[in-house]
C-alpha cells in the first residue's frame, strides 16, 4: 500500500533519470498531473500525456536531457510529507539555489511553481523542491 503518491512520483522520475530513460510511466492523479504541468512550464521536462489503460490511467512523463546527455533535473526533494506538512505564506516562499531552482506548491489556485505563486501573492503547502 502506497501512503505518499507524490513521493512515489518523484522517486520514479529520479530512478528513470539515473538510468537515462526517455520517459517514465506513473499512475495518474490530478495532483501528479499538476506537478508534471509545473515541471513542463518551468522547462524541466519535455511534456507529459495521460495514457488510457486498464485498470488505471497512466501519466507518461517525457524526460529532458541536455545536448551532451546531462540531466536537466539534478535534484527532486520532497518537502511536505504525510507526517509533517510544511506551509508558507507568499512572502516567505523559499528561494532555491538563489533562483536557479523552484519549489512546487499546492495553493488554493492550483499547483504552482514558486515563481508563479510569488507573482500571484498566494501561499500554500510546499510539495517539493526541484533544481
Buried (B, 14 or more C-beta within 10 A) or exposed (E): EEEBEBBBBBBBBBEBBEEEBEBBBBBBBEBBBBBBBBBBBBEBBBEBEEEEEEEEBBBBBBBBBEEEEEBBBEEBEBBBEEEEEBEBEBEEBEEBEEEEBBBBBBBEEBBBBBBBBBEEEBBBBBBBBBB
